[in-house]
Amino acid sequence: MTKHYTKPVVSIASGLSEGVYAASGATQGNLNVTYSGVWDRWGTNGGKGLASANWSGLNGTITLNITFNDTVDQAETDDASVNCSCSGKTATFTFASTASNPLTIGIHLNHGTSIDDLKMTGFTYSVR
């Protein structure tokens, strides 16, 4: 095995903030979502599932996407300032980091499937 030395190259990128490099590798807080299960049953026509999101060390606008194993018909929270939407199996919540914490989340199934079978399959979030 031979070793090959490559001389490092230094370049100046004008117009870029030095802070971008100083912050690389740093983490900014955390967010967690817990799905508790059935909140309410609506006979044989679905119901509402209960979830909770909590966070710390986040500053800015949070976009939270929670995915489920079934189509979400409606999403809601206990904080009127949160923008809620759903598409397919994903519920999306956009809110300021100053919103109610923890955030109570309701997931509605209105299309005739059992709320007892609803499971959270994952979540992602971003902060800007």
C-alpha positions as a Python dict, from the first residue, in 0.01 Angstrom:
ca = {
    (1, 'M'): (0, 0, 0),
    (2, 'T'): (136, 338, -95),
    (3, 'K'): (45, 663, 67),
    (4, 'H'): (-28, 957, -153),
    (5, 'Y'): (-19, 1307, -9),
    (6, 'T'): (-269, 1556, -148),
    (7, 'K'): (-201, 1917, -67),
    (8, 'P'): (-509, 2083, 85),
    (9, 'V'): (-669, 2363, -112),
    (10, 'V'): (-794, 2678, 57),
    (11, 'S'): (-1057, 2880, -122),
    (12, 'I'): (-1240, 3198, -33),
    (13, 'A'): (-1611, 3202, -97),
    (14, 'S'): (-1716, 3564, -84),
    (15, 'G'): (-2076, 3633, 2),
    (16, 'L'): (-2111, 3331, 234),
    (17, 'S'): (-2155, 3377, 604),
    (18, 'E'): (-1880, 3242, 824),
    (19, 'G'): (-2152, 3126, 1065),
    (20, 'V'): (-2255, 2856, 820),
    (21, 'Y'): (-1923, 2684, 875),
    (22, 'A'): (-1904, 2758, 1246),
    (23, 'A'): (-2239, 2586, 1301),
    (24, 'S'): (-2180, 2279, 1086),
    (25, 'G'): (-2223, 1963, 1284),
    (26, 'A'): (-2414, 2139, 1562),
    (27, 'T'): (-2760, 2014, 1649),
    (28, 'Q'): (-3051, 2242, 1717),
    (29, 'G'): (-3282, 2099, 1983),
    (30, 'N'): (-3512, 1805, 1936),
    (31, 'L'): (-3874, 1712, 1875),
    (32, 'N'): (-4054, 1390, 1958),
    (33, 'V'): (-4398, 1254, 1870),
    (34, 'T'): (-4583, 991, 2072),
    (35, 'Y'): (-4892, 815, 1938),
    (36, 'S'): (-5117, 711, 2228),
    (37, 'G'): (-5388, 529, 2032),
    (38, 'V'): (-5766, 565, 2019),
    (39, 'W'): (-5911, 892, 2148),
    (40, 'D'): (-6268, 840, 2025),
    (41, 'R'): (-6461, 576, 1825),
    (42, 'W'): (-6737, 666, 1580),
    (43, 'G'): (-6920, 334, 1555),
    (44, 'T'): (-6795, 142, 1252),
    (45, 'N'): (-6704, 459, 1061),
    (46, 'G'): (-6363, 540, 1207),
    (47, 'G'): (-6275, 767, 1494),
    (48, 'K'): (-5999, 986, 1630),
    (49, 'G'): (-5645, 889, 1727),
    (50, 'L'): (-5446, 1080, 1988),
    (51, 'A'): (-5084, 1189, 1949),
    (52, 'S'): (-4862, 1436, 2129),
    (53, 'A'): (-4559, 1634, 2008),
    (54, 'N'): (-4307, 1798, 2240),
    (55, 'W'): (-3986, 1984, 2163),
    (56, 'S'): (-3702, 2174, 2322),
    (57, 'G'): (-3423, 2392, 2194),
    (58, 'L'): (-3602, 2472, 1866),
    (59, 'N'): (-3645, 2831, 1754),
    (60, 'G'): (-3842, 2932, 1446),
    (61, 'T'): (-4121, 2782, 1237),
    (62, 'I'): (-4154, 2406, 1275),
    (63, 'T'): (-4300, 2185, 1003),
    (64, 'L'): (-4391, 1842, 1138),
    (65, 'N'): (-4495, 1554, 910),
    (66, 'I'): (-4643, 1245, 1078),
    (67, 'T'): (-4709, 934, 872),
    (68, 'F'): (-4961, 660, 948),
    (69, 'N'): (-5053, 318, 814),
    (70, 'D'): (-5392, 444, 688),
    (71, 'T'): (-5527, 745, 502),
    (72, 'V'): (-5575, 1048, 728),
    (73, 'D'): (-5903, 1229, 666),
    (74, 'Q'): (-5850, 1522, 904),
    (75, 'A'): (-5588, 1647, 1151),
    (76, 'E'): (-5630, 1889, 1440),
    (77, 'T'): (-5446, 2025, 1742),
    (78, 'D'): (-5536, 2195, 2068),
    (79, 'D'): (-5361, 2515, 1952),
    (80, 'A'): (-5554, 2730, 1703),
    (81, 'S'): (-5231, 2890, 1577),
    (82, 'V'): (-5116, 2560, 1422),
    (83, 'N'): (-5177, 2511, 1050),
    (84, 'C'): (-5298, 2150, 999),
    (85, 'S'): (-5336, 1961, 673),
    (86, 'C'): (-5335, 1603, 551),
    (87, 'S'): (-5263, 1422, 229),
    (88, 'G'): (-5282, 1047, 195),
    (89, 'K'): (-5122, 886, 498),
    (90, 'T'): (-4942, 1203, 611),
    (91, 'A'): (-5060, 1476, 848),
    (92, 'T'): (-4865, 1803, 835),
    (93, 'F'): (-4849, 2065, 1109),
    (94, 'T'): (-4679, 2404, 1073),
    (95, 'F'): (-4636, 2617, 1382),
    (96, 'A'): (-4412, 2857, 1570),
    (97, 'S'): (-4176, 2703, 1824),
    (98, 'T'): (-4365, 2914, 2081),
    (99, 'A'): (-4690, 2716, 2027),
    (100, 'S'): (-4846, 2504, 2305),
    (101, 'N'): (-4588, 2250, 2421),
    (102, 'P'): (-4669, 1966, 2441),
    (103, 'L'): (-4902, 1987, 2143),
    (104, 'T'): (-5207, 1760, 2153),
    (105, 'I'): (-5284, 1616, 1808),
    (106, 'G'): (-5602, 1449, 1683),
    (107, 'I'): (-5603, 1226, 1375),
    (108, 'H'): (-5943, 1152, 1218),
    (109, 'L'): (-6041, 849, 1012),
    (110, 'N'): (-6378, 905, 844),
    (111, 'H'): (-6367, 648, 563),
    (112, 'G'): (-6500, 339, 739),
    (113, 'T'): (-6179, 175, 859),
    (114, 'S'): (-6121, 87, 1224),
    (115, 'I'): (-5950, 350, 1437),
    (116, 'D'): (-5819, 58, 1645),
    (117, 'D'): (-5588, -36, 1358),
    (118, 'L'): (-5433, 310, 1314),
    (119, 'K'): (-5059, 319, 1384),
    (120, 'M'): (-4801, 595, 1348),
    (121, 'T'): (-4526, 478, 1114),
    (122, 'G'): (-4289, 771, 1159),
    (123, 'F'): (-4236, 1145, 1163),
    (124, 'T'): (-3998, 1408, 1029),
    (125, 'Y'): (-3962, 1775, 1108),
    (126, 'S'): (-3775, 2080, 990),
    (127, 'V'): (-3716, 2422, 1144),
    (128, 'R'): (-3668, 2745, 953),
}
